[in-house]
Amino acid sequence: MEEFLMKPKIDFAFKEIMYDENALKGFIAATIELNPGDIKSVKILNTDLRKVHVEDKQGILDVNVLMNDNTEIDIEIQLSEMLIWPERSTFYLAKKYVDQIKEGEPYSVLKKCVSISILDFKLFKSEESFYSRFRIMEDTRHFIYTDKMEFHVIELPKLPKEIQKSSSDVLLWAKFFASEKKEDFEMLAEMNEGIKSAYERLQVISQDDTKRREYDARMKALRDYNQGMLEAEERGIERGRTEGRAEGSNNRAFDIAKNMLSAGFDMGTIAKMTNLTETQVKALRD
């Protein structure tokens, strides 16, 4: 029997993988373009299943990391399409930035906050690149206004099918999160030390009975959410069709009534033949 392996892009599995310090350092270094050796230490502040706003119906699990230079990094995976993601991620990062300072403290205490979003849908549909980095800068001369807030977005559906020896580390990590097959994990682990640690952690948690039950519960919650959304969409489509048919039928009845009025039929006969009320027929005549 083939060895069971969790899907790394499922947020529960991702969170568990990020508890491995080498994996966490490797992923952060690849995403924000640092040398892994320059990251002296990282500390996971918390892992939340955040469900605050109406858009977060299925809950979104995020990993909060504190770097040794006090930079705070918020890492999130989102599997279902959410086109308001830029507004959402900006809200949470701005809140994280504001929450650093207490009344009476100088603005100099504020440290850099970074958002890393791993999305299993296309957010920027007109752009081909799977990886985007955003900073606050001047519009035409492109100098940075402040480096205190930064956004990184990885769109998994845009990944190239093949990777090369020269592929960037952030691409290798993105392929790791999108992978499901053992041979793909092993190939990527050979190409990157951080991914090797992540794969080893993935193997361990995949064989842990308790974590497997938690993973299965999260998978069920996500499936139930997606099924609920699909059924709601189908109900909306069917309701639109029904209303459209009714409206079309009603319009046809009015057209027939107008023709009958022109032909000299009395209102009672027209109402009976078209299922309209005499008041409706009278309004057409007036």
C-alpha positions as CSV (number, residue, x, y, z in Angstrom):
1,M,0.0,0.0,0.0
2,E,1.3,3.4,-0.9
3,E,2.4,5.6,2.0
4,F,-0.2,8.2,2.9
5,L,1.0,11.7,2.8
6,M,-1.0,14.8,3.7
7,K,-1.4,17.5,1.1
8,P,0.9,20.4,2.3
9,K,-1.5,23.0,0.9
10,I,-4.2,22.0,3.4
11,D,-3.7,24.6,6.1
12,F,-3.6,22.1,8.9
13,A,-0.7,20.3,7.3
14,F,1.0,23.5,6.4
15,K,0.8,24.7,10.0
16,E,2.3,21.4,11.2
17,I,5.2,21.6,8.7
18,M,6.0,25.2,9.7
19,Y,6.7,24.0,13.3
20,D,9.9,22.6,11.9
21,E,12.3,25.6,12.3
22,N,14.5,24.7,9.3
23,A,11.5,24.4,7.0
24,L,10.1,27.7,8.3
25,K,13.4,29.5,7.9
26,G,13.8,28.1,4.4
27,F,10.4,29.1,3.2
28,I,10.6,32.6,4.7
29,A,14.1,33.1,3.2
30,A,12.9,32.0,-0.2
31,T,9.9,34.2,-0.2
32,I,11.3,37.5,1.1
33,E,14.7,36.9,-0.6
34,L,17.0,36.4,2.3
35,N,19.9,34.0,2.9
36,P,18.6,31.3,5.3
37,G,21.9,31.7,7.2
38,D,21.0,35.3,7.9
39,I,17.9,34.3,9.8
40,K,19.3,33.7,13.3
41,S,16.0,32.7,14.8
42,V,12.2,32.5,14.2
43,K,9.4,32.2,16.7
44,I,5.9,31.1,15.9
45,L,3.6,33.5,17.8
46,N,0.4,31.6,17.2
47,T,-1.6,29.6,14.7
48,D,-5.1,30.8,14.5
49,L,-8.2,29.6,12.7
50,R,-9.3,33.1,12.0
51,K,-13.0,33.7,11.4
52,V,-13.9,37.3,12.0
53,H,-15.7,38.6,8.9
54,V,-18.4,37.3,6.7
55,E,-16.0,36.5,3.9
56,D,-14.1,34.1,6.3
57,K,-17.0,31.6,6.4
58,Q,-14.9,28.5,6.4
59,G,-12.2,30.0,8.7
60,I,-8.7,30.7,7.5
61,L,-5.7,29.3,9.5
62,D,-2.7,31.6,9.6
63,V,0.8,31.2,11.0
64,N,2.3,34.3,12.8
65,V,6.1,34.5,12.9
66,L,8.4,36.8,14.8
67,M,11.9,37.2,13.3
68,N,15.0,38.0,15.3
69,D,14.9,41.6,14.1
70,N,11.3,41.8,15.4
71,T,9.8,41.7,11.9
72,E,6.3,40.1,12.1
73,I,5.3,37.8,9.3
74,D,1.8,36.5,8.7
75,I,1.5,33.4,6.5
76,E,-1.8,32.2,5.2
77,I,-3.1,29.6,2.8
78,Q,-6.4,30.1,1.0
79,L,-7.8,27.3,-1.1
80,S,-11.2,28.7,-2.1
81,E,-11.5,31.6,-4.5
82,M,-11.8,34.9,-2.6
83,L,-11.4,37.9,-4.9
84,I,-11.5,40.4,-2.0
85,W,-8.2,38.9,-0.8
86,P,-6.2,42.1,-1.3
87,E,-8.6,44.1,0.9
88,R,-8.7,41.3,3.5
89,S,-4.9,40.8,3.7
90,T,-4.4,44.6,3.9
91,F,-6.9,44.9,6.8
92,Y,-5.2,42.2,8.8
93,L,-1.7,43.4,8.2
94,A,-2.7,47.0,9.0
95,K,-4.2,45.7,12.2
96,K,-1.1,43.8,13.1
97,Y,1.0,47.0,12.5
98,V,-1.3,49.2,14.6
99,D,-1.4,46.7,17.4
100,Q,2.3,47.1,18.0
101,I,2.1,50.5,19.6
102,K,0.6,51.4,22.9
103,E,-0.7,54.8,24.0
104,G,2.2,57.2,24.8
105,E,4.8,55.2,22.9
106,P,6.8,56.8,20.0
107,Y,6.2,55.7,16.4
108,S,9.8,54.4,16.3
109,V,8.6,51.3,18.1
110,L,6.8,50.2,15.0
111,K,8.4,47.2,13.3
112,K,8.1,45.8,9.8
113,C,5.0,43.6,9.1
114,V,5.0,41.2,6.2
115,S,2.0,39.3,4.7
116,I,2.7,36.0,2.7
117,S,-0.4,34.6,0.9
118,I,-0.4,31.2,-0.7
119,L,-3.5,31.0,-2.9
120,D,-4.9,28.0,-4.7
121,F,-6.7,30.3,-7.2
122,K,-5.8,33.0,-9.7
123,L,-6.1,36.4,-8.0
124,F,-4.4,38.6,-10.7
125,K,-6.0,37.0,-13.7
126,S,-4.3,39.2,-16.3
127,E,-0.8,38.5,-14.9
128,E,1.2,35.3,-15.8
129,S,3.7,35.2,-13.0
130,F,2.9,33.0,-10.0
131,Y,4.7,35.2,-7.5
132,S,4.1,38.9,-6.8
133,R,5.7,41.3,-4.3
134,F,4.1,44.6,-3.3
135,R,5.5,47.5,-1.3
136,I,4.4,51.0,-0.7
137,M,6.2,53.3,-3.2
138,E,5.9,56.4,-5.3
139,D,3.8,56.0,-8.4
140,T,6.0,57.3,-11.2
141,R,9.6,57.4,-9.7
142,H,9.2,54.2,-7.8
143,F,11.1,55.0,-4.6
144,I,9.8,53.5,-1.4
145,Y,7.6,55.5,0.9
146,T,8.0,53.1,3.8
147,D,9.3,49.5,4.1
148,K,7.2,48.8,7.1
149,M,4.5,46.9,5.2
150,E,5.0,44.3,2.5
151,F,2.8,41.8,0.7
152,H,3.9,38.6,-1.0
153,V,1.4,36.6,-3.1
154,I,2.0,33.0,-4.5
155,E,-0.7,31.8,-6.9
156,L,-0.4,28.0,-7.2
157,P,-2.5,27.5,-10.3
158,K,0.0,29.6,-12.3
159,L,3.0,27.3,-11.5
160,P,4.9,26.1,-14.6
161,K,4.5,22.3,-15.1
162,E,8.3,21.7,-15.2
163,I,11.1,23.0,-13.0
164,Q,14.7,23.5,-13.9
165,K,17.9,23.3,-12.0
166,S,18.0,27.0,-12.2
167,S,14.5,27.4,-10.8
168,S,14.2,29.9,-7.9
169,D,13.7,28.7,-4.4
170,V,10.3,30.3,-4.1
171,L,9.2,28.3,-7.1
172,L,10.5,25.1,-5.5
173,W,8.6,25.9,-2.3
174,A,5.4,26.7,-4.3
175,K,5.7,23.3,-6.2
176,F,6.2,21.6,-2.8
177,F,2.9,23.0,-1.4
178,A,1.1,22.1,-4.7
179,S,2.5,18.6,-4.8
180,E,0.6,15.4,-3.8
181,K,2.9,12.6,-5.1
182,K,5.8,11.1,-3.1
183,E,8.2,11.2,-6.1
184,D,7.6,14.9,-6.5
185,F,8.3,15.5,-2.8
186,E,11.5,13.5,-3.0
187,M,12.7,15.4,-6.1
188,L,12.1,18.8,-4.5
189,A,13.7,17.6,-1.2
190,E,16.9,16.8,-3.2
191,M,17.0,20.4,-4.6
192,N,16.5,22.4,-1.4
193,E,17.6,21.8,2.2
194,G,14.6,23.6,3.7
195,I,12.2,21.5,1.6
196,K,14.0,18.4,2.7
197,S,13.2,19.3,6.3
198,A,9.6,20.1,5.4
199,Y,9.2,16.7,3.6
200,E,10.6,14.9,6.6
201,R,8.2,16.7,8.8
202,L,5.3,15.9,6.4
203,Q,6.2,12.2,6.6
204,V,6.1,12.2,10.4
205,I,2.8,14.0,10.8
206,S,1.2,11.9,8.1
207,Q,1.8,8.8,10.1
208,D,0.6,10.3,13.4
209,D,-2.9,9.0,14.2
210,T,-3.9,12.1,16.2
211,K,-2.8,14.5,13.6
212,R,-4.3,12.4,10.9
213,R,-7.7,12.7,12.6
214,E,-7.3,16.5,12.9
215,Y,-6.3,16.6,9.2
216,D,-9.3,14.5,8.2
217,A,-11.6,16.8,10.2
218,R,-10.2,19.9,8.5
219,M,-10.5,18.3,5.1
220,K,-14.2,17.5,5.9
221,A,-14.8,21.0,7.0
222,L,-13.4,22.4,3.7
223,R,-15.3,19.9,1.6
224,D,-18.5,20.7,3.4
225,Y,-17.9,24.4,2.9
226,N,-17.2,24.0,-0.8
227,Q,-20.2,21.7,-1.3
228,G,-22.4,24.3,0.5
229,M,-21.1,27.1,-1.7
230,L,-21.7,24.9,-4.8
231,E,-25.3,24.1,-3.8
232,A,-26.0,27.7,-3.0
233,E,-24.7,28.7,-6.4
234,E,-26.8,26.1,-8.1
235,R,-29.9,27.2,-6.2
236,G,-29.2,30.8,-7.3
237,I,-28.9,29.7,-10.9
238,E,-32.1,27.7,-10.8
239,R,-34.0,30.5,-9.1
240,G,-32.7,32.9,-11.8
241,R,-33.9,30.4,-14.5
242,T,-37.3,30.1,-12.9
243,E,-37.8,33.8,-12.5
244,G,-36.6,34.3,-16.0
245,R,-39.1,31.8,-17.4
246,A,-41.9,33.4,-15.3
247,E,-40.9,36.9,-16.5
248,G,-40.7,35.6,-20.1
249,S,-44.2,34.0,-19.8
250,N,-45.6,37.2,-18.2
251,N,-44.2,39.4,-21.0
252,R,-45.7,37.0,-23.6
253,A,-49.1,37.3,-21.9
254,F,-48.9,41.1,-22.1
255,D,-48.0,41.0,-25.8
256,I,-51.0,38.7,-26.5
257,A,-53.3,41.0,-24.4
258,K,-52.2,44.0,-26.4
259,N,-52.9,42.2,-29.7
260,M,-56.3,41.1,-28.5
261,L,-57.2,44.7,-27.4
262,S,-56.2,45.9,-30.8
263,A,-58.5,43.2,-32.3
264,G,-61.4,44.4,-30.2
265,F,-61.8,41.6,-27.7
266,D,-63.4,42.6,-24.4
267,M,-61.3,42.8,-21.2
268,G,-63.0,39.7,-19.5
269,T,-62.1,37.5,-22.4
270,I,-58.6,38.8,-22.6
271,A,-58.0,38.3,-18.9
272,K,-59.4,34.7,-19.1
273,M,-57.2,33.8,-22.2
274,T,-54.0,35.3,-20.8
275,N,-54.3,34.7,-17.1
276,L,-53.9,38.4,-16.5
277,T,-56.2,40.4,-14.2
278,E,-58.8,42.7,-15.7
279,T,-56.9,45.6,-13.9
280,Q,-53.7,44.6,-15.8
281,V,-55.5,44.5,-19.1
282,K,-57.2,47.8,-18.4
283,A,-53.8,49.4,-17.7
284,L,-52.7,48.2,-21.2
285,R,-55.7,49.8,-22.8
286,D,-55.3,53.1,-20.8
